[in-house]
Amino acid sequence: MTDSLLTVDGLQVEYPGRGFRAQPFRAVKGVSFDIRPGETVGLVGESGSGKTTIGRAILGLAPVSAGTVTFKGEDISHPTKQRRRELTRDIQVVYQDPYSSLNPSLTIGDSLAEPMIVRKTPKREAQERVRELLDMVRLPADAADRMPREFSGGQRQRVAIARALALDPTLIICDEPVSALDLSTQARVLELFLEIQERTGVAYLFISHDLAVVREMSHRVAVLLHGELVEWGDGDTVTSQPEHPYTQRLLLASPVPDPVAQEQRRADRLRLKQLHADQDLQAGAA
């Protein structure tokens, strides 16, 4: 088995409670998984499940109260500000909103060159790299001289992907990177992610609430519920034959084009939800 690129072991993230004597809020509760080089791990769950918090903890932006995050054999659970900046060469992120992830006052070329210039890359070399990046994400070379407002949402997300690739990272955290896009644009951007992975060997932590998107992208899948890992395993198995009731509900929530089948899925999902609610009520009473 290939050694892991990233290992998350027993991760807990807590935030101070609101108000006097309030108990801390534990957003992530002992989560463990790993990512191998060149692999995509899908992290799926509904809003509030803790999936984005895990991504932030890996980036050093959320407080790790217990457990460890290990990258290339190094514990990065509590990086200094300097070490966190250094890690951006190897760990990058693509956010959900392509409109806010780019500086509106910089040209596309300047946005792409900025992380290289910060690291003292010669200007000519940075400009050549910008042209390579634009070609990699299928944007014309003259895009470098244009402003973000001149592009559609899908094109801006391509620019955001190019920026994440600028320093040749080995891991990219993709935090709901297609949820703000329409379905046809989503498909093209997902295809681009797959092509880039095949070309560069980069690994992805692909965070999404959509099990269908995660199934398309992921080699292995982790399912989160209220900050806990409830299912973890092979992507095809978890997304087609899930064992945990919560994952089964997520699967039934994914739309299908057949109206009759969709109606049946909706009924099955409601029945399953009610069954689990009754079980939880009985367990609480016991």
C-alpha positions as CSV (number, residue, x, y, z in Angstrom):
1,M,0.0,0.0,0.0
2,T,1.2,3.5,-0.9
3,D,2.2,5.6,2.2
4,S,-0.3,8.2,3.0
5,L,0.3,11.8,2.0
6,L,-2.0,13.2,4.7
7,T,-3.3,11.4,7.8
8,V,-6.0,12.8,10.1
9,D,-6.1,10.8,13.3
10,G,-8.7,11.3,16.1
11,L,-9.2,14.9,15.0
12,Q,-11.2,17.1,17.4
13,V,-12.0,20.8,16.8
14,E,-13.6,22.9,19.6
15,Y,-14.8,26.5,19.7
16,P,-15.5,28.5,22.8
17,G,-19.1,28.5,23.9
18,R,-21.2,31.7,23.6
19,G,-22.1,33.3,26.8
20,F,-20.9,33.1,30.4
21,R,-20.0,29.5,31.5
22,A,-21.1,28.1,28.2
23,Q,-19.7,24.8,27.3
24,P,-17.3,24.6,24.3
25,F,-18.8,23.6,21.0
26,R,-17.2,20.5,19.5
27,A,-17.5,20.8,15.7
28,V,-15.4,17.7,14.9
29,K,-15.4,14.6,17.1
30,G,-12.5,12.2,16.8
31,V,-12.4,11.9,13.0
32,S,-9.8,9.7,11.3
33,F,-9.0,9.2,7.6
34,D,-6.1,9.4,5.2
35,I,-5.3,10.5,1.7
36,R,-2.8,8.8,-0.5
37,P,-0.7,10.5,-3.2
38,G,-2.7,11.2,-6.4
39,E,-6.0,10.1,-4.7
40,T,-9.3,11.9,-4.2
41,V,-11.0,11.4,-0.9
42,G,-14.6,12.7,-0.8
43,L,-15.8,14.3,2.4
44,V,-19.6,14.4,2.4
45,G,-22.3,15.6,4.7
46,E,-25.1,18.1,5.1
47,S,-24.6,21.7,6.3
48,G,-23.2,21.8,9.8
49,S,-21.6,18.3,9.6
50,G,-18.1,19.6,10.2
51,K,-16.7,18.9,6.8
52,T,-15.5,22.4,6.0
53,T,-14.1,22.7,9.6
54,I,-11.9,19.6,8.9
55,G,-10.6,21.3,5.7
56,R,-9.8,24.5,7.8
57,A,-8.1,22.4,10.4
58,I,-5.8,20.8,7.8
59,L,-5.0,24.4,6.6
60,G,-4.2,25.5,10.1
61,L,-7.2,27.8,10.2
62,A,-9.3,26.0,12.8
63,P,-8.2,25.1,16.4
64,V,-7.2,21.4,16.8
65,S,-8.1,20.5,20.4
66,A,-7.1,16.8,20.1
67,G,-5.8,14.3,17.6
68,T,-3.2,15.0,14.9
69,V,-3.0,16.1,11.3
70,T,0.2,14.6,9.6
71,F,1.4,15.7,6.2
72,K,4.3,13.9,4.6
73,G,5.2,12.5,8.0
74,E,5.2,15.9,9.7
75,D,2.7,16.8,12.4
76,I,1.0,20.1,11.2
77,S,-1.8,20.2,13.8
78,H,-0.5,23.4,15.4
79,P,1.7,25.2,12.8
80,T,3.2,28.5,13.4
81,K,2.2,31.4,11.1
82,Q,5.5,31.0,9.2
83,R,5.1,27.3,8.8
84,R,1.5,27.7,7.7
85,R,2.7,30.1,4.9
86,E,5.4,27.6,3.9
87,L,2.8,24.8,3.7
88,T,0.9,26.7,1.0
89,R,3.4,25.5,-1.5
90,D,2.2,21.9,-0.9
91,I,-1.3,22.4,0.3
92,Q,-3.7,24.7,-1.6
93,V,-7.5,25.3,-1.6
94,V,-10.3,26.0,-4.0
95,Y,-13.3,27.6,-2.4
96,Q,-17.0,27.5,-3.2
97,D,-17.5,31.0,-4.4
98,P,-15.6,31.9,-7.6
99,Y,-16.7,35.5,-7.3
100,S,-15.1,36.2,-3.9
101,S,-12.0,34.0,-4.2
102,L,-10.3,36.4,-6.7
103,N,-9.1,40.0,-6.1
104,P,-11.4,42.2,-8.2
105,S,-8.7,44.9,-8.6
106,L,-6.1,42.6,-10.1
107,T,-6.0,41.2,-13.6
108,I,-6.2,37.4,-14.0
109,G,-2.5,37.3,-14.8
110,D,-1.5,39.3,-11.7
111,S,-3.7,37.0,-9.5
112,L,-2.1,33.9,-10.9
113,A,1.5,35.3,-10.7
114,E,1.0,36.7,-7.1
115,P,1.9,33.5,-5.2
116,M,5.0,33.0,-7.3
117,I,6.2,36.6,-7.0
118,V,5.8,36.4,-3.2
119,R,8.3,33.5,-3.4
120,K,10.8,35.5,-5.4
121,T,10.1,33.7,-8.7
122,P,11.6,35.8,-11.6
123,K,9.0,37.8,-13.5
124,R,9.7,36.2,-16.9
125,E,9.4,32.7,-15.3
126,A,6.2,33.7,-13.5
127,Q,4.7,35.0,-16.8
128,E,5.5,31.7,-18.6
129,R,3.9,29.8,-15.8
130,V,0.8,31.9,-16.0
131,R,0.5,31.0,-19.7
132,E,0.9,27.3,-18.8
133,L,-1.8,27.5,-16.1
134,L,-4.3,29.2,-18.4
135,D,-3.8,26.5,-21.0
136,M,-4.2,23.8,-18.3
137,V,-7.6,25.1,-17.3
138,R,-8.6,25.8,-21.0
139,L,-8.7,29.6,-20.9
140,P,-7.2,31.7,-23.7
141,A,-3.8,33.4,-23.2
142,D,-5.4,36.8,-23.4
143,A,-7.4,36.1,-20.3
144,A,-4.2,37.1,-18.3
145,D,-4.9,40.8,-19.3
146,R,-8.6,40.8,-18.3
147,M,-10.4,41.5,-15.0
148,P,-12.3,38.9,-13.0
149,R,-15.6,40.7,-13.7
150,E,-15.3,39.9,-17.4
151,F,-15.7,36.2,-16.8
152,S,-18.6,33.9,-16.0
153,G,-18.8,31.9,-12.8
154,G,-17.5,28.7,-14.4
155,Q,-14.6,30.6,-15.9
156,R,-13.7,32.3,-12.6
157,Q,-13.7,28.9,-10.9
158,R,-11.2,27.8,-13.6
159,V,-9.0,30.7,-12.7
160,A,-9.3,29.8,-9.0
161,I,-8.2,26.2,-9.9
162,A,-5.3,27.6,-11.9
163,R,-4.2,29.8,-9.0
164,A,-4.3,26.8,-6.7
165,L,-2.0,25.0,-9.1
166,A,0.5,27.8,-9.4
167,L,3.0,26.4,-6.9
168,D,2.7,22.7,-7.9
169,P,1.0,21.5,-4.7
170,T,0.7,17.9,-3.9
171,L,-2.7,18.3,-2.2
172,I,-5.7,20.6,-3.0
173,I,-8.6,21.0,-0.6
174,C,-11.7,21.5,-2.7
175,D,-14.4,23.1,-0.5
176,E,-17.7,22.8,-2.4
177,P,-16.0,24.0,-5.6
178,V,-19.0,23.4,-7.9
179,S,-22.0,24.0,-5.7
180,A,-22.4,27.6,-6.9
181,L,-22.4,26.6,-10.6
182,D,-25.2,25.4,-12.8
183,L,-25.3,21.7,-13.7
184,S,-23.8,21.9,-17.1
185,T,-20.9,24.0,-15.8
186,Q,-20.5,21.7,-12.9
187,A,-19.9,18.8,-15.2
188,R,-17.2,20.6,-17.2
189,V,-15.4,21.8,-14.1
190,L,-15.5,18.3,-12.5
191,E,-14.1,16.9,-15.8
192,L,-11.3,19.5,-15.5
193,F,-10.5,18.5,-12.0
194,L,-10.1,14.9,-13.2
195,E,-7.9,15.8,-16.1
196,I,-5.6,17.9,-13.9
197,Q,-5.2,15.1,-11.5
198,E,-4.3,12.6,-14.2
199,R,-1.8,15.1,-15.7
200,T,-0.2,16.3,-12.4
201,G,-0.8,13.5,-9.9
202,V,-2.2,16.0,-7.3
203,A,-4.4,14.6,-4.5
204,Y,-7.7,16.1,-3.6
205,L,-9.8,16.4,-0.4
206,F,-13.1,16.9,-2.1
207,I,-15.7,18.4,0.3
208,S,-19.3,18.4,-0.8
209,H,-22.9,18.0,0.4
210,D,-23.8,16.2,-2.9
211,L,-23.2,12.4,-2.9
212,A,-23.6,12.3,-6.7
213,V,-20.7,14.7,-7.1
214,V,-18.6,12.9,-4.6
215,R,-19.3,9.6,-6.4
216,E,-18.1,11.1,-9.7
217,M,-14.8,12.3,-8.1
218,S,-13.7,10.1,-5.3
219,H,-11.6,7.0,-4.8
220,R,-12.6,6.7,-1.2
221,V,-15.4,8.5,0.7
222,A,-15.9,9.7,4.3
223,V,-19.4,10.5,5.5
224,L,-19.9,13.0,8.3
225,L,-22.8,13.5,10.6
226,H,-22.8,16.1,13.4
227,G,-19.0,16.1,13.4
228,E,-18.6,12.3,13.6
229,L,-17.4,9.9,10.9
230,V,-20.2,7.5,10.3
231,E,-19.0,5.7,7.2
232,W,-15.7,5.4,5.4
233,G,-14.5,3.2,2.6
234,D,-14.3,2.6,-1.2
235,G,-16.1,5.3,-3.1
236,D,-18.2,3.1,-5.4
237,T,-19.4,1.0,-2.4
238,V,-20.2,3.9,0.0
239,T,-22.1,5.8,-2.7
240,S,-24.0,3.0,-4.2
241,Q,-24.5,0.4,-1.3
242,P,-24.1,2.5,1.9
243,E,-24.4,0.7,5.2
244,H,-25.1,3.6,7.6
245,P,-28.7,4.9,7.6
246,Y,-27.6,8.5,7.2
247,T,-25.6,7.7,4.1
248,Q,-28.7,5.9,2.8
249,R,-30.7,9.0,3.3
250,L,-28.1,11.1,1.4
251,L,-28.2,8.6,-1.5
252,L,-32.0,8.9,-1.6
253,A,-31.7,12.7,-1.6
254,S,-29.8,12.7,-4.9
255,P,-32.2,13.5,-7.8
256,V,-32.8,11.1,-10.7
257,P,-34.3,12.1,-14.1
258,D,-37.2,9.6,-13.9
259,P,-40.2,11.4,-12.2
260,V,-41.7,8.1,-11.0
261,A,-38.4,6.9,-9.6
262,Q,-37.7,10.3,-8.0
263,E,-41.1,10.2,-6.3
264,Q,-40.3,6.8,-4.9
265,R,-36.9,7.9,-3.7
266,R,-38.5,10.9,-1.9
267,A,-41.0,8.5,-0.2
268,D,-38.3,6.1,0.8
269,R,-36.2,8.9,2.2
270,L,-39.1,10.3,4.3
271,R,-39.9,6.8,5.6
272,L,-36.3,6.1,6.5
273,K,-36.0,9.5,8.2
274,Q,-39.1,8.8,10.3
275,L,-37.9,5.3,11.2
276,H,-34.5,6.6,12.4
277,A,-36.3,9.4,14.4
278,D,-38.4,6.9,16.1
279,Q,-35.4,4.7,16.9
280,D,-33.6,7.7,18.4
281,L,-36.6,8.6,20.5
282,Q,-36.8,5.0,21.8
283,A,-33.1,5.0,22.6
284,G,-33.4,8.3,24.5
285,A,-36.3,7.0,26.5
286,A,-34.4,3.9,27.4
